Amino acid sequence: MTKPAARAPAPPVVAERDIRASDADRDRIAEILREALAEGRLDPEEHAERIDAVYRAKTIGELEPVVRDLPAAGGSRPQPDQGGYAHGPAAPAPDQNLVAIFSAAVRKGRWQAPARINAVAFFGSVEIDLTEAVFPQQQIQINVTAIFGSVEIRVPENITLRSSGSGILGSFEVETHEAGDTDAPQVHVNGYAVLGSVEAKPKRGAWIRDLRDRLREGHRELRRQVWEDHQQLRQEQRDRHERHRAERRERRDRFRKGMDG
């Protein structure tokens, strides 16, 4: 009898507190500290010390104690960075319902796409444009029902688009597409069209990279502003200490003159 092959040891699981902190994690903590300073919860010296700790931190575990005693810490505790496409607020957006009954419903422009969108067109039309949307999560599911109506969906070129819908005496046309980036958002279109139409396809020339670059620039600007505020507080702290030393020297000089007199 042959002995079963020994299983390879499982790789060690990295605890959340040991995950390396990202720039976005540090920015979130810096924003909490700035709000605490504005509210009077921290004095300038405490704020300066904690900002120093934030930008020296290497892991999530080193960031958590910095805001543990602040009221915003519970809801804004740093989370591991979810990749280049996770740019929305930490809290997930609620489901979006678009209903058109003998009317039209449109959702487009700059908006935070929720994890689930429900679209119903009954003798009406629904338009969903995700080309300028912010994707807080990777998976987006769009449930469509088109009865004697139409649903039109547009997405950026560089995301994944999939479908599992069907047409009943109607058309259900989804131009499926697989993004080259495995971290890109994925939009799943499900549902049916009865004597109606559903169309989903990428919008040529629309790339999520443009939004991502603008948001990264916003993060850089926030970091720059926080750093300038930090430098100003440090300078004010140095000036205050210098004034205290000058006052002590003046009192000492006056005391010595009194002793000599």
C-alpha positions in Angstrom: 0.0 0.0 0.0 1.2 3.5 -0.8 1.1 6.2 1.7 -1.1 9.2 0.7 0.9 12.2 -0.4 1.4 14.7 2.4 -0.6 17.8 2.0 1.3 21.0 1.6 0.9 23.3 4.6 -1.6 26.0 4.2 -0.2 29.5 3.8 -0.5 31.5 7.0 -3.5 33.8 7.2 -2.5 37.4 7.6 -4.6 39.1 10.4 -6.4 42.3 9.3 -4.4 44.4 11.7 -1.2 43.2 10.0 -2.3 44.2 6.5 -0.1 47.0 5.1 -1.9 50.4 5.2 -2.6 52.2 2.0 -2.5 56.0 1.3 -6.3 55.9 1.3 -6.3 54.4 4.8 -4.0 57.1 6.1 -6.1 59.8 4.4 -9.2 58.6 6.2 -7.5 58.7 9.6 -6.1 62.1 8.9 -9.6 63.4 8.0 -10.9 62.1 11.4 -8.1 63.9 13.2 -8.7 67.1 11.4 -12.4 67.0 12.3 -11.5 66.3 15.9 -9.2 69.3 15.9 -11.9 71.5 14.5 -14.4 70.3 17.1 -11.9 70.9 20.0 -11.5 67.3 20.9 -7.8 67.5 20.2 -5.5 70.4 20.9 -2.9 71.4 18.3 -0.1 69.5 20.0 -2.1 66.3 20.2 -3.2 66.6 16.6 0.4 67.1 15.5 1.6 64.0 17.4 -1.2 61.9 16.0 -0.6 63.0 12.4 3.0 62.1 12.8 1.9 58.6 13.9 -0.5 58.3 11.0 2.2 58.9 8.3 4.7 56.7 10.1 2.2 53.8 10.3 2.9 50.8 8.2 -0.1 48.5 9.0 -3.8 48.8 9.7 -3.1 47.8 13.3 -0.9 50.8 13.8 -3.5 53.2 12.5 -6.4 52.0 14.7 -5.1 53.2 18.1 -4.7 56.8 16.7 -8.5 57.3 16.5 -9.7 54.8 19.0 -10.8 57.4 21.5 -12.6 59.6 18.9 -16.3 59.3 18.2 -15.7 59.0 14.4 -13.4 56.0 14.9 -16.1 53.4 15.1 -17.7 54.3 11.8 -14.5 55.2 9.9 -12.0 52.7 11.0 -9.6 52.0 8.2 -10.3 49.0 6.0 -7.8 47.2 3.7 -7.6 49.0 0.3 -9.9 47.3 -2.2 -7.9 48.2 -5.3 -7.9 51.0 -7.9 -11.6 50.9 -8.6 -13.0 51.2 -5.1 -13.5 54.9 -4.9 -16.9 55.4 -3.3 -17.7 56.0 0.4 -17.2 53.1 2.8 -21.0 52.7 3.4 -22.7 50.8 0.5 -25.3 52.7 -1.4 -28.9 51.5 -1.1 -30.6 49.7 -4.0 -31.6 51.9 -6.8 -35.1 51.4 -8.3 -36.0 52.9 -11.7 -39.6 52.5 -12.7 -41.2 53.9 -15.9 -44.9 53.3 -16.4 -46.1 55.2 -19.5 -43.2 57.5 -18.8 -39.4 57.7 -18.8 -36.7 57.2 -16.1 -33.1 58.2 -16.5 -30.0 57.8 -14.3 -26.8 59.2 -15.6 -23.9 61.6 -14.8 -21.7 61.4 -11.7 -23.3 59.0 -9.2 -22.5 56.3 -6.8 -23.6 53.0 -8.4 -25.2 50.6 -5.8 -24.7 46.9 -5.7 -28.2 46.3 -7.1 -30.3 48.3 -9.6 -33.9 47.3 -10.3 -35.3 48.7 -13.6 -38.9 48.2 -14.7 -40.3 49.6 -17.9 -44.0 49.1 -18.6 -45.1 51.0 -21.7 -42.2 53.3 -20.9 -38.4 53.6 -21.1 -35.5 53.4 -18.6 -32.0 54.6 -19.3 -29.1 53.6 -17.1 -25.7 55.3 -17.8 -22.8 54.0 -15.8 -20.0 55.7 -17.8 -19.4 58.4 -15.2 -20.5 56.4 -12.1 -18.3 55.7 -9.1 -18.1 52.0 -8.3 -17.8 51.4 -4.5 -17.9 47.6 -5.0 -16.8 45.3 -7.7 -20.1 43.5 -8.4 -23.1 45.4 -9.8 -26.3 43.5 -10.6 -29.0 45.1 -12.7 -32.4 43.4 -12.7 -34.6 44.5 -15.6 -38.2 43.9 -16.6 -39.4 45.4 -19.9 -43.0 44.8 -20.8 -44.1 46.8 -23.8 -41.2 49.1 -22.9 -37.4 49.5 -23.2 -34.4 49.5 -20.9 -31.1 50.8 -22.2 -27.8 50.4 -20.3 -24.4 51.9 -21.0 -21.2 51.1 -19.3 -17.5 52.1 -19.6 -15.4 50.1 -22.1 -12.9 48.8 -19.5 -15.3 46.9 -17.2 -16.8 43.4 -17.4 -20.4 43.1 -18.8 -22.3 39.9 -18.5 -25.9 38.8 -19.0 -28.3 36.0 -18.1 -31.6 37.4 -19.4 -34.0 36.4 -22.1 -36.6 37.9 -24.5 -40.1 36.7 -24.8 -41.6 38.0 -28.1 -39.1 40.8 -27.5 -35.3 41.5 -27.7 -32.8 41.1 -24.9 -29.4 42.2 -26.3 -26.4 42.5 -24.1 -22.9 43.0 -25.7 -21.0 40.9 -23.2 -17.4 41.9 -22.5 -14.6 40.7 -20.3 -12.2 43.4 -19.0 -8.5 42.7 -19.1 -8.1 43.9 -15.5 -9.3 41.3 -13.1 -10.0 44.0 -10.5 -12.3 45.9 -12.8 -16.0 46.3 -11.9 -18.4 43.6 -13.1 -21.9 44.5 -14.3 -24.4 41.6 -14.5 -27.7 42.2 -16.4 -30.5 39.8 -15.5 -34.2 39.7 -16.3 -36.5 39.5 -19.3 -38.3 41.5 -22.0 -41.9 40.7 -23.0 -42.9 42.5 -26.2 -40.2 45.0 -25.2 -36.5 45.5 -25.5 -33.4 45.4 -23.3 -30.0 46.6 -24.6 -26.7 46.8 -22.7 -23.3 47.6 -24.2 -20.1 49.5 -23.6 -20.1 53.2 -24.6 -17.2 53.8 -26.9 -14.6 56.2 -25.6 -15.8 56.0 -22.0 -13.2 54.7 -19.6 -13.4 54.4 -15.8 -9.7 55.3 -15.8 -10.5 59.0 -16.2 -12.6 59.1 -13.0 -10.0 57.0 -11.2 -7.2 59.5 -12.1 -9.3 62.5 -11.0 -10.1 60.8 -7.7 -6.4 59.9 -7.2 -5.6 63.5 -7.8 -8.1 64.5 -5.2 -6.4 62.1 -2.7 -3.1 63.7 -3.5 -4.5 67.2 -2.9 -6.0 66.0 0.4 -2.7 64.6 1.5 -0.9 67.8 0.5 -3.4 69.9 2.4 -3.1 67.7 5.5 0.6 67.9 5.3 0.6 71.7 5.0 -1.8 71.9 8.0 0.5 69.7 9.9 3.5 71.8 9.1 1.7 75.0 10.1 0.7 73.4 13.5 4.3 72.3 14.1 5.6 75.8 13.3 3.0 77.3 15.7 4.1 74.8 18.3 7.7 75.8 17.8 6.9 79.5 18.0 4.9 79.0 21.2 7.8 77.1 22.8 10.2 79.8 21.7 8.0 82.5 23.4 7.9 80.4 26.6 11.7 80.1 26.6 12.0 83.9 26.0 9.6 84.6 28.9 11.6 82.2 31.2 14.8 83.9 30.2 13.3 87.3 30.9 12.0 86.3 34.3 15.3 84.7 35.2 17.1 87.9 34.1 14.8 90.1 36.2 15.3 87.8 39.2 19.1 88.0 38.9 19.0 91.7 38.6 16.8 91.9 41.8 19.3 89.6 43.6 22.3 91.8 42.5 20.4 95.0 43.6 
